[in-house]
Amino acid sequence: MANVVSLDPSGTDARRVELMQRIVALRIEHRDLDNVLERLCYQPDYDAMQLTRLKRRKLLLKDQIAWLERSLEPDTRA
């Protein structure tokens, strides 16, 4: 029986993949919200409160994506 050796015993590769998958999911949700907001704006009787909530959610997603992307990059000292 062959010994299986993990390439990354610390699990950082798995964590990195997990973060990248989360970023992709958030980007998809962000894009979908963009489409919803665009359609909502063209409706004559749109709900302003709903529009505001969706815009806030979109901004939150943008911040989350940026935070996750920064956590993927190693610290670089200038």
PDB file of N, CA, C and O in Angstrom:
ATOM      1  N   MET A   1       0.838  -1.179   0.000  1.00  0.00           N
ATOM      2  CA  MET A   1       0.000   0.000   0.000  1.00  0.00           C
ATOM      3  C   MET A   1       0.885   1.245   0.000  1.00  0.00           C
ATOM      4  O   MET A   1       1.811   1.342   0.805  1.00  0.00           O
ATOM      5  N   ALA A   2       0.615   2.180  -0.879  1.00  0.00           N
ATOM      6  CA  ALA A   2       1.428   3.378  -1.002  1.00  0.00           C
ATOM      7  C   ALA A   2       1.032   4.396   0.063  1.00  0.00           C
ATOM      8  O   ALA A   2      -0.139   4.528   0.417  1.00  0.00           O
ATOM      9  N   ASN A   3       2.026   5.105   0.560  1.00  0.00           N
ATOM     10  CA  ASN A   3       1.761   6.181   1.506  1.00  0.00           C
ATOM     11  C   ASN A   3       1.311   7.418   0.738  1.00  0.00           C
ATOM     12  O   ASN A   3       1.913   7.791  -0.269  1.00  0.00           O
ATOM     13  N   VAL A   4       0.256   8.042   1.222  1.00  0.00           N
ATOM     14  CA  VAL A   4      -0.235   9.268   0.618  1.00  0.00           C
ATOM     15  C   VAL A   4       0.292  10.423   1.448  1.00  0.00           C
ATOM     16  O   VAL A   4       0.050  10.497   2.652  1.00  0.00           O
ATOM     17  N   VAL A   5       1.013  11.322   0.796  1.00  0.00           N
ATOM     18  CA  VAL A   5       1.597  12.447   1.493  1.00  0.00           C
ATOM     19  C   VAL A   5       0.870  13.707   1.044  1.00  0.00           C
ATOM     20  O   VAL A   5       0.768  13.992  -0.149  1.00  0.00           O
ATOM     21  N   SER A   6       0.377  14.444   2.004  1.00  0.00           N
ATOM     22  CA  SER A   6      -0.291  15.700   1.703  1.00  0.00           C
ATOM     23  C   SER A   6       0.746  16.720   1.260  1.00  0.00           C
ATOM     24  O   SER A   6       1.822  16.820   1.848  1.00  0.00           O
ATOM     25  N   LEU A   7       0.421  17.459   0.240  1.00  0.00           N
ATOM     26  CA  LEU A   7       1.338  18.486  -0.236  1.00  0.00           C
ATOM     27  C   LEU A   7       1.385  19.678   0.714  1.00  0.00           C
ATOM     28  O   LEU A   7       2.367  20.419   0.754  1.00  0.00           O
ATOM     29  N   ASP A   8       0.322  19.848   1.464  1.00  0.00           N
ATOM     30  CA  ASP A   8       0.238  20.983   2.375  1.00  0.00           C
ATOM     31  C   ASP A   8      -0.337  20.518   3.703  1.00  0.00           C
ATOM     32  O   ASP A   8      -1.548  20.596   3.909  1.00  0.00           O
ATOM     33  N   PRO A   9       0.509  20.034   4.612  1.00  0.00           N
ATOM     34  CA  PRO A   9      -0.006  19.509   5.876  1.00  0.00           C
ATOM     35  C   PRO A   9      -0.685  20.559   6.746  1.00  0.00           C
ATOM     36  O   PRO A   9      -1.464  20.209   7.632  1.00  0.00           O
ATOM     37  N   SER A  10      -0.408  21.828   6.514  1.00  0.00           N
ATOM     38  CA  SER A  10      -1.023  22.876   7.333  1.00  0.00           C
ATOM     39  C   SER A  10      -2.455  23.167   6.903  1.00  0.00           C
ATOM     40  O   SER A  10      -3.209  23.783   7.656  1.00  0.00           O
ATOM     41  N   GLY A  11      -2.841  22.737   5.713  1.00  0.00           N
ATOM     42  CA  GLY A  11      -4.194  22.969   5.225  1.00  0.00           C
ATOM     43  C   GLY A  11      -4.401  24.320   4.582  1.00  0.00           C
ATOM     44  O   GLY A  11      -5.536  24.707   4.304  1.00  0.00           O
ATOM     45  N   THR A  12      -3.318  25.047   4.339  1.00  0.00           N
ATOM     46  CA  THR A  12      -3.482  26.389   3.774  1.00  0.00           C
ATOM     47  C   THR A  12      -3.972  26.346   2.327  1.00  0.00           C
ATOM     48  O   THR A  12      -4.696  27.244   1.898  1.00  0.00           O
ATOM     49  N   ASP A  13      -3.586  25.315   1.568  1.00  0.00           N
ATOM     50  CA  ASP A  13      -4.083  25.199   0.194  1.00  0.00           C
ATOM     51  C   ASP A  13      -5.587  24.991   0.191  1.00  0.00           C
ATOM     52  O   ASP A  13      -6.293  25.586  -0.622  1.00  0.00           O
ATOM     53  N   ALA A  14      -6.078  24.166   1.078  1.00  0.00           N
ATOM     54  CA  ALA A  14      -7.520  23.922   1.169  1.00  0.00           C
ATOM     55  C   ALA A  14      -8.245  25.202   1.568  1.00  0.00           C
ATOM     56  O   ALA A  14      -9.317  25.501   1.043  1.00  0.00           O
ATOM     57  N   ARG A  15      -7.670  25.943   2.480  1.00  0.00           N
ATOM     58  CA  ARG A  15      -8.268  27.208   2.919  1.00  0.00           C
ATOM     59  C   ARG A  15      -8.286  28.205   1.768  1.00  0.00           C
ATOM     60  O   ARG A  15      -9.266  28.928   1.583  1.00  0.00           O
ATOM     61  N   ARG A  16      -7.218  28.243   1.007  1.00  0.00           N
ATOM     62  CA  ARG A  16      -7.130  29.159  -0.137  1.00  0.00           C
ATOM     63  C   ARG A  16      -8.202  28.828  -1.178  1.00  0.00           C
ATOM     64  O   ARG A  16      -8.853  29.726  -1.712  1.00  0.00           O
ATOM     65  N   VAL A  17      -8.380  27.552  -1.459  1.00  0.00           N
ATOM     66  CA  VAL A  17      -9.405  27.121  -2.414  1.00  0.00           C
ATOM     67  C   VAL A  17     -10.790  27.495  -1.888  1.00  0.00           C
ATOM     68  O   VAL A  17     -11.642  27.956  -2.647  1.00  0.00           O
ATOM     69  N   GLU A  18     -11.007  27.297  -0.612  1.00  0.00           N
ATOM     70  CA  GLU A  18     -12.284  27.650   0.006  1.00  0.00           C
ATOM     71  C   GLU A  18     -12.570  29.145  -0.127  1.00  0.00           C
ATOM     72  O   GLU A  18     -13.693  29.537  -0.445  1.00  0.00           O
ATOM     73  N   LEU A  19     -11.571  29.969   0.111  1.00  0.00           N
ATOM     74  CA  LEU A  19     -11.732  31.416  -0.021  1.00  0.00           C
ATOM     75  C   LEU A  19     -12.009  31.810  -1.467  1.00  0.00           C
ATOM     76  O   LEU A  19     -12.844  32.676  -1.726  1.00  0.00           O
ATOM     77  N   MET A  20     -11.318  31.183  -2.400  1.00  0.00           N
ATOM     78  CA  MET A  20     -11.529  31.498  -3.806  1.00  0.00           C
ATOM     79  C   MET A  20     -12.944  31.104  -4.250  1.00  0.00           C
ATOM     80  O   MET A  20     -13.572  31.818  -5.032  1.00  0.00           O
ATOM     81  N   GLN A  21     -13.436  29.982  -3.756  1.00  0.00           N
ATOM     82  CA  GLN A  21     -14.799  29.565  -4.075  1.00  0.00           C
ATOM     83  C   GLN A  21     -15.812  30.546  -3.495  1.00  0.00           C
ATOM     84  O   GLN A  21     -16.819  30.856  -4.131  1.00  0.00           O
ATOM     85  N   ARG A  22     -15.548  31.023  -2.307  1.00  0.00           N
ATOM     86  CA  ARG A  22     -16.439  32.010  -1.675  1.00  0.00           C
ATOM     87  C   ARG A  22     -16.444  33.311  -2.463  1.00  0.00           C
ATOM     88  O   ARG A  22     -17.495  33.927  -2.637  1.00  0.00           O
ATOM     89  N   ILE A  23     -15.278  33.732  -2.942  1.00  0.00           N
ATOM     90  CA  ILE A  23     -15.186  34.949  -3.747  1.00  0.00           C
ATOM     91  C   ILE A  23     -16.008  34.801  -5.029  1.00  0.00           C
ATOM     92  O   ILE A  23     -16.724  35.724  -5.415  1.00  0.00           O
ATOM     93  N   VAL A  24     -15.908  33.662  -5.678  1.00  0.00           N
ATOM     94  CA  VAL A  24     -16.668  33.431  -6.909  1.00  0.00           C
ATOM     95  C   VAL A  24     -18.164  33.496  -6.620  1.00  0.00           C
ATOM     96  O   VAL A  24     -18.916  34.111  -7.376  1.00  0.00           O
ATOM     97  N   ALA A  25     -18.600  32.865  -5.533  1.00  0.00           N
ATOM     98  CA  ALA A  25     -20.023  32.880  -5.171  1.00  0.00           C
ATOM     99  C   ALA A  25     -20.504  34.303  -4.892  1.00  0.00           C
ATOM    100  O   ALA A  25     -21.600  34.681  -5.307  1.00  0.00           O
ATOM    101  N   LEU A  26     -19.691  35.088  -4.192  1.00  0.00           N
ATOM    102  CA  LEU A  26     -20.063  36.469  -3.896  1.00  0.00           C
ATOM    103  C   LEU A  26     -20.101  37.321  -5.163  1.00  0.00           C
ATOM    104  O   LEU A  26     -20.966  38.185  -5.303  1.00  0.00           O
ATOM    105  N   ARG A  27     -19.173  37.083  -6.084  1.00  0.00           N
ATOM    106  CA  ARG A  27     -19.178  37.827  -7.343  1.00  0.00           C
ATOM    107  C   ARG A  27     -20.427  37.520  -8.169  1.00  0.00           C
ATOM    108  O   ARG A  27     -20.993  38.408  -8.805  1.00  0.00           O
ATOM    109  N   ILE A  28     -20.845  36.266  -8.151  1.00  0.00           N
ATOM    110  CA  ILE A  28     -22.067  35.884  -8.869  1.00  0.00           C
ATOM    111  C   ILE A  28     -23.269  36.578  -8.253  1.00  0.00           C
ATOM    112  O   ILE A  28     -24.115  37.118  -8.965  1.00  0.00           O
ATOM    113  N   GLU A  29     -23.344  36.564  -6.921  1.00  0.00           N
ATOM    114  CA  GLU A  29     -24.454  37.242  -6.254  1.00  0.00           C
ATOM    115  C   GLU A  29     -24.432  38.747  -6.542  1.00  0.00           C
ATOM    116  O   GLU A  29     -25.482  39.352  -6.757  1.00  0.00           O
ATOM    117  N   HIS A  30     -23.244  39.347  -6.545  1.00  0.00           N
ATOM    118  CA  HIS A  30     -23.089  40.772  -6.835  1.00  0.00           C
ATOM    119  C   HIS A  30     -23.588  41.089  -8.248  1.00  0.00           C
ATOM    120  O   HIS A  30     -24.307  42.066  -8.456  1.00  0.00           O
ATOM    121  N   ARG A  31     -23.202  40.262  -9.202  1.00  0.00           N
ATOM    122  CA  ARG A  31     -23.637  40.451 -10.597  1.00  0.00           C
ATOM    123  C   ARG A  31     -25.156  40.288 -10.718  1.00  0.00           C
ATOM    124  O   ARG A  31     -25.817  41.059 -11.415  1.00  0.00           O
ATOM    125  N   ASP A  32     -25.699  39.284 -10.035  1.00  0.00           N
ATOM    126  CA  ASP A  32     -27.147  39.066 -10.066  1.00  0.00           C
ATOM    127  C   ASP A  32     -27.900  40.251  -9.466  1.00  0.00           C
ATOM    128  O   ASP A  32     -28.932  40.670  -9.990  1.00  0.00           O
ATOM    129  N   LEU A  33     -27.380  40.785  -8.373  1.00  0.00           N
ATOM    130  CA  LEU A  33     -28.003  41.959  -7.773  1.00  0.00           C
ATOM    131  C   LEU A  33     -27.954  43.152  -8.717  1.00  0.00           C
ATOM    132  O   LEU A  33     -28.898  43.939  -8.777  1.00  0.00           O
ATOM    133  N   ASP A  34     -26.877  43.284  -9.438  1.00  0.00           N
ATOM    134  CA  ASP A  34     -26.756  44.358 -10.411  1.00  0.00           C
ATOM    135  C   ASP A  34     -27.872  44.260 -11.452  1.00  0.00           C
ATOM    136  O   ASP A  34     -28.481  45.267 -11.815  1.00  0.00           O
ATOM    137  N   ASN A  35     -28.134  43.051 -11.926  1.00  0.00           N
ATOM    138  CA  ASN A  35     -29.203  42.838 -12.905  1.00  0.00           C
ATOM    139  C   ASN A  35     -30.574  43.143 -12.305  1.00  0.00           C
ATOM    140  O   ASN A  35     -31.418  43.757 -12.958  1.00  0.00           O
ATOM    141  N   VAL A  36     -30.794  42.716 -11.070  1.00  0.00           N
ATOM    142  CA  VAL A  36     -32.071  42.978 -10.399  1.00  0.00           C
ATOM    143  C   VAL A  36     -32.279  44.473 -10.216  1.00  0.00           C
ATOM    144  O   VAL A  36     -33.370  44.985 -10.463  1.00  0.00           O
ATOM    145  N   LEU A  37     -31.246  45.168  -9.787  1.00  0.00           N
ATOM    146  CA  LEU A  37     -31.349  46.617  -9.584  1.00  0.00           C
ATOM    147  C   LEU A  37     -31.652  47.343 -10.889  1.00  0.00           C
ATOM    148  O   LEU A  37     -32.443  48.286 -10.916  1.00  0.00           O
ATOM    149  N   GLU A  38     -31.030  46.906 -11.946  1.00  0.00           N
ATOM    150  CA  GLU A  38     -31.272  47.551 -13.235  1.00  0.00           C
ATOM    151  C   GLU A  38     -32.729  47.366 -13.669  1.00  0.00           C
ATOM    152  O   GLU A  38     -33.373  48.310 -14.127  1.00  0.00           O
ATOM    153  N   ARG A  39     -33.237  46.146 -13.519  1.00  0.00           N
ATOM    154  CA  ARG A  39     -34.637  45.903 -13.889  1.00  0.00           C
ATOM    155  C   ARG A  39     -35.597  46.653 -12.981  1.00  0.00           C
ATOM    156  O   ARG A  39     -36.617  47.170 -13.435  1.00  0.00           O
ATOM    157  N   LEU A  40     -35.267  46.711 -11.697  1.00  0.00           N
ATOM    158  CA  LEU A  40     -36.144  47.365 -10.722  1.00  0.00           C
ATOM    159  C   LEU A  40     -36.270  48.863 -11.012  1.00  0.00           C
ATOM    160  O   LEU A  40     -37.343  49.444 -10.848  1.00  0.00           O
ATOM    161  N   CYS A  41     -35.188  49.471 -11.436  1.00  0.00           N
ATOM    162  CA  CYS A  41     -35.203  50.910 -11.716  1.00  0.00           C
ATOM    163  C   CYS A  41     -36.128  51.256 -12.874  1.00  0.00           C
ATOM    164  O   CYS A  41     -36.642  52.373 -12.938  1.00  0.00           O
ATOM    165  N   TYR A  42     -36.348  50.323 -13.785  1.00  0.00           N
ATOM    166  CA  TYR A  42     -37.198  50.590 -14.942  1.00  0.00           C
ATOM    167  C   TYR A  42     -38.672  50.325 -14.679  1.00  0.00           C
ATOM    168  O   TYR A  42     -39.516  50.596 -15.533  1.00  0.00           O
ATOM    169  N   GLN A  43     -38.985  49.798 -13.508  1.00  0.00           N
ATOM    170  CA  GLN A  43     -40.388  49.586 -13.168  1.00  0.00           C
ATOM    171  C   GLN A  43     -40.978  50.903 -12.681  1.00  0.00           C
ATOM    172  O   GLN A  43     -40.378  51.584 -11.849  1.00  0.00           O
ATOM    173  N   PRO A  44     -42.150  51.263 -13.195  1.00  0.00           N
ATOM    174  CA  PRO A  44     -42.732  52.560 -12.819  1.00  0.00           C
ATOM    175  C   PRO A  44     -43.111  52.663 -11.347  1.00  0.00           C
ATOM    176  O   PRO A  44     -43.103  53.759 -10.785  1.00  0.00           O
ATOM    177  N   ASP A  45     -43.436  51.561 -10.724  1.00  0.00           N
ATOM    178  CA  ASP A  45     -43.881  51.609  -9.328  1.00  0.00           C
ATOM    179  C   ASP A  45     -42.932  50.825  -8.408  1.00  0.00           C
ATOM    180  O   ASP A  45     -43.380  50.061  -7.553  1.00  0.00           O
ATOM    181  N   TYR A  46     -41.638  51.020  -8.588  1.00  0.00           N
ATOM    182  CA  TYR A  46     -40.671  50.277  -7.780  1.00  0.00           C
ATOM    183  C   TYR A  46     -40.704  50.728  -6.322  1.00  0.00           C
ATOM    184  O   TYR A  46     -41.059  51.865  -6.014  1.00  0.00           O
ATOM    185  N   ASP A  47     -40.333  49.828  -5.453  1.00  0.00           N
ATOM    186  CA  ASP A  47     -40.299  50.083  -4.018  1.00  0.00           C
ATOM    187  C   ASP A  47     -38.934  50.689  -3.670  1.00  0.00           C
ATOM    188  O   ASP A  47     -37.906  50.020  -3.772  1.00  0.00           O
ATOM    189  N   ALA A  48     -38.937  51.938  -3.268  1.00  0.00           N
ATOM    190  CA  ALA A  48     -37.683  52.645  -2.962  1.00  0.00           C
ATOM    191  C   ALA A  48     -36.934  51.984  -1.808  1.00  0.00           C
ATOM    192  O   ALA A  48     -35.704  51.936  -1.810  1.00  0.00           O
ATOM    193  N   MET A  49     -37.673  51.476  -0.825  1.00  0.00           N
ATOM    194  CA  MET A  49     -37.027  50.820   0.315  1.00  0.00           C
ATOM    195  C   MET A  49     -36.326  49.536  -0.127  1.00  0.00           C
ATOM    196  O   MET A  49     -35.213  49.243   0.310  1.00  0.00           O
ATOM    197  N   GLN A  50     -36.985  48.783  -0.989  1.00  0.00           N
ATOM    198  CA  GLN A  50     -36.374  47.555  -1.500  1.00  0.00           C
ATOM    199  C   GLN A  50     -35.128  47.897  -2.325  1.00  0.00           C
ATOM    200  O   GLN A  50     -34.108  47.216  -2.218  1.00  0.00           O
ATOM    201  N   LEU A  51     -35.207  48.933  -3.134  1.00  0.00           N
ATOM    202  CA  LEU A  51     -34.066  49.363  -3.936  1.00  0.00           C
ATOM    203  C   LEU A  51     -32.879  49.727  -3.039  1.00  0.00           C
ATOM    204  O   LEU A  51     -31.741  49.356  -3.325  1.00  0.00           O
ATOM    205  N   THR A  52     -33.153  50.451  -1.960  1.00  0.00           N
ATOM    206  CA  THR A  52     -32.101  50.839  -1.018  1.00  0.00           C
ATOM    207  C   THR A  52     -31.481  49.621  -0.357  1.00  0.00           C
ATOM    208  O   THR A  52     -30.260  49.549  -0.219  1.00  0.00           O
ATOM    209  N   ARG A  53     -32.292  48.672   0.049  1.00  0.00           N
ATOM    210  CA  ARG A  53     -31.771  47.444   0.685  1.00  0.00           C
ATOM    211  C   ARG A  53     -30.886  46.658  -0.275  1.00  0.00           C
ATOM    212  O   ARG A  53     -29.827  46.161   0.107  1.00  0.00           O
ATOM    213  N   LEU A  54     -31.329  46.552  -1.523  1.00  0.00           N
ATOM    214  CA  LEU A  54     -30.543  45.817  -2.504  1.00  0.00           C
ATOM    215  C   LEU A  54     -29.214  46.510  -2.789  1.00  0.00           C
ATOM    216  O   LEU A  54     -28.190  45.845  -2.948  1.00  0.00           O
ATOM    217  N   LYS A  55     -29.222  47.827  -2.853  1.00  0.00           N
ATOM    218  CA  LYS A  55     -27.974  48.572  -3.065  1.00  0.00           C
ATOM    219  C   LYS A  55     -27.016  48.388  -1.891  1.00  0.00           C
ATOM    220  O   LYS A  55     -25.808  48.250  -2.083  1.00  0.00           O
ATOM    221  N   ARG A  56     -27.555  48.385  -0.688  1.00  0.00           N
ATOM    222  CA  ARG A  56     -26.700  48.164   0.495  1.00  0.00           C
ATOM    223  C   ARG A  56     -26.119  46.756   0.481  1.00  0.00           C
ATOM    224  O   ARG A  56     -24.954  46.554   0.824  1.00  0.00           O
ATOM    225  N   ARG A  57     -26.932  45.789   0.085  1.00  0.00           N
ATOM    226  CA  ARG A  57     -26.455  44.409   0.004  1.00  0.00           C
ATOM    227  C   ARG A  57     -25.334  44.305  -1.029  1.00  0.00           C
ATOM    228  O   ARG A  57     -24.338  43.616  -0.811  1.00  0.00           O
ATOM    229  N   LYS A  58     -25.509  44.991  -2.144  1.00  0.00           N
ATOM    230  CA  LYS A  58     -24.490  44.971  -3.197  1.00  0.00           C
ATOM    231  C   LYS A  58     -23.178  45.577  -2.697  1.00  0.00           C
ATOM    232  O   LYS A  58     -22.104  45.047  -2.979  1.00  0.00           O
ATOM    233  N   LEU A  59     -23.260  46.678  -1.960  1.00  0.00           N
ATOM    234  CA  LEU A  59     -22.055  47.290  -1.394  1.00  0.00           C
ATOM    235  C   LEU A  59     -21.393  46.376  -0.362  1.00  0.00           C
ATOM    236  O   LEU A  59     -20.167  46.289  -0.294  1.00  0.00           O
ATOM    237  N   LEU A  60     -22.210  45.700   0.436  1.00  0.00           N
ATOM    238  CA  LEU A  60     -21.675  44.752   1.417  1.00  0.00           C
ATOM    239  C   LEU A  60     -20.933  43.620   0.714  1.00  0.00           C
ATOM    240  O   LEU A  60     -19.852  43.216   1.144  1.00  0.00           O
ATOM    241  N   LEU A  61     -21.513  43.118  -0.356  1.00  0.00           N
ATOM    242  CA  LEU A  61     -20.858  42.058  -1.121  1.00  0.00           C
ATOM    243  C   LEU A  61     -19.524  42.545  -1.686  1.00  0.00           C
ATOM    244  O   LEU A  61     -18.532  41.817  -1.661  1.00  0.00           O
ATOM    245  N   LYS A  62     -19.505  43.762  -2.190  1.00  0.00           N
ATOM    246  CA  LYS A  62     -18.264  44.332  -2.731  1.00  0.00           C
ATOM    247  C   LYS A  62     -17.187  44.400  -1.649  1.00  0.00           C
ATOM    248  O   LYS A  62     -16.030  44.059  -1.894  1.00  0.00           O
ATOM    249  N   ASP A  63     -17.573  44.840  -0.456  1.00  0.00           N
ATOM    250  CA  ASP A  63     -16.626  44.910   0.659  1.00  0.00           C
ATOM    251  C   ASP A  63     -16.137  43.525   1.066  1.00  0.00           C
ATOM    252  O   ASP A  63     -14.952  43.338   1.345  1.00  0.00           O
ATOM    253  N   GLN A  64     -17.045  42.557   1.098  1.00  0.00           N
ATOM    254  CA  GLN A  64     -16.657  41.192   1.461  1.00  0.00           C
ATOM    255  C   GLN A  64     -15.685  40.609   0.442  1.00  0.00           C
ATOM    256  O   GLN A  64     -14.706  39.957   0.807  1.00  0.00           O
ATOM    257  N   ILE A  65     -15.961  40.847  -0.830  1.00  0.00           N
ATOM    258  CA  ILE A  65     -15.068  40.360  -1.886  1.00  0.00           C
ATOM    259  C   ILE A  65     -13.680  40.974  -1.724  1.00  0.00           C
ATOM    260  O   ILE A  65     -12.672  40.271  -1.804  1.00  0.00           O
ATOM    261  N   ALA A  66     -13.629  42.271  -1.500  1.00  0.00           N
ATOM    262  CA  ALA A  66     -12.333  42.954  -1.333  1.00  0.00           C
ATOM    263  C   ALA A  66     -11.585  42.411  -0.123  1.00  0.00           C
ATOM    264  O   ALA A  66     -10.375  42.192  -0.188  1.00  0.00           O
ATOM    265  N   TRP A  67     -12.289  42.195   0.971  1.00  0.00           N
ATOM    266  CA  TRP A  67     -11.654  41.679   2.192  1.00  0.00           C
ATOM    267  C   TRP A  67     -11.091  40.285   1.956  1.00  0.00           C
ATOM    268  O   TRP A  67      -9.970  39.986   2.368  1.00  0.00           O
ATOM    269  N   LEU A  68     -11.870  39.426   1.290  1.00  0.00           N
ATOM    270  CA  LEU A  68     -11.406  38.066   1.022  1.00  0.00           C
ATOM    271  C   LEU A  68     -10.218  38.062   0.061  1.00  0.00           C
ATOM    272  O   LEU A  68      -9.284  37.278   0.226  1.00  0.00           O
ATOM    273  N   GLU A  69     -10.256  38.933  -0.936  1.00  0.00           N
ATOM    274  CA  GLU A  69      -9.136  39.005  -1.868  1.00  0.00           C
ATOM    275  C   GLU A  69      -7.864  39.463  -1.169  1.00  0.00           C
ATOM    276  O   GLU A  69      -6.778  38.962  -1.461  1.00  0.00           O
ATOM    277  N   ARG A  70      -7.992  40.408  -0.250  1.00  0.00           N
ATOM    278  CA  ARG A  70      -6.815  40.852   0.516  1.00  0.00           C
ATOM    279  C   ARG A  70      -6.288  39.729   1.400  1.00  0.00           C
ATOM    280  O   ARG A  70      -5.080  39.617   1.605  1.00  0.00           O
ATOM    281  N   SER A  71      -7.178  38.902   1.922  1.00  0.00           N
ATOM    282  CA  SER A  71      -6.720  37.824   2.799  1.00  0.00           C
ATOM    283  C   SER A  71      -6.008  36.719   2.017  1.00  0.00           C
ATOM    284  O   SER A  71      -5.256  35.935   2.596  1.00  0.00           O
ATOM    285  N   LEU A  72      -6.240  36.656   0.716  1.00  0.00           N
ATOM    286  CA  LEU A  72      -5.540  35.668  -0.120  1.00  0.00           C
ATOM    287  C   LEU A  72      -4.118  36.097  -0.442  1.00  0.00           C
ATOM    288  O   LEU A  72      -3.242  35.255  -0.644  1.00  0.00           O
ATOM    289  N   GLU A  73      -3.887  37.398  -0.489  1.00  0.00           N
ATOM    290  CA  GLU A  73      -2.572  37.903  -0.846  1.00  0.00           C
ATOM    291  C   GLU A  73      -1.673  37.927   0.387  1.00  0.00           C
ATOM    292  O   GLU A  73      -2.103  38.344   1.462  1.00  0.00           O
ATOM    293  N   PRO A  74      -0.442  37.488   0.235  1.00  0.00           N
ATOM    294  CA  PRO A  74       0.481  37.556   1.369  1.00  0.00           C
ATOM    295  C   PRO A  74       0.831  39.011   1.684  1.00  0.00           C
ATOM    296  O   PRO A  74       0.821  39.876   0.809  1.00  0.00           O
ATOM    297  N   ASP A  75       1.135  39.250   2.942  1.00  0.00           N
ATOM    298  CA  ASP A  75       1.530  40.585   3.337  1.00  0.00           C
ATOM    299  C   ASP A  75       2.838  40.957   2.655  1.00  0.00           C
ATOM    300  O   ASP A  75       3.809  40.201   2.691  1.00  0.00           O
ATOM    301  N   THR A  76       2.850  42.114   2.043  1.00  0.00           N
ATOM    302  CA  THR A  76       4.089  42.605   1.416  1.00  0.00           C
ATOM    303  C   THR A  76       4.447  43.924   2.072  1.00  0.00           C
ATOM    304  O   THR A  76       3.635  44.848   2.119  1.00  0.00           O
ATOM    305  N   ARG A  77       5.620  44.003   2.556  1.00  0.00           N
ATOM    306  CA  ARG A  77       6.115  45.225   3.208  1.00  0.00           C
ATOM    307  C   ARG A  77       6.822  46.078   2.182  1.00  0.00           C
ATOM    308  O   ARG A  77       7.694  45.597   1.458  1.00  0.00           O
ATOM    309  N   ALA A  78       6.458  47.319   2.117  1.00  0.00           N
ATOM    310  CA  ALA A  78       7.102  48.215   1.149  1.00  0.00           C
ATOM    311  C   ALA A  78       8.326  48.850   1.752  1.00  0.00           C
ATOM    312  O   ALA A  78       9.003  49.637   1.090  1.00  0.00           O
TER     313      ALA A  78
END
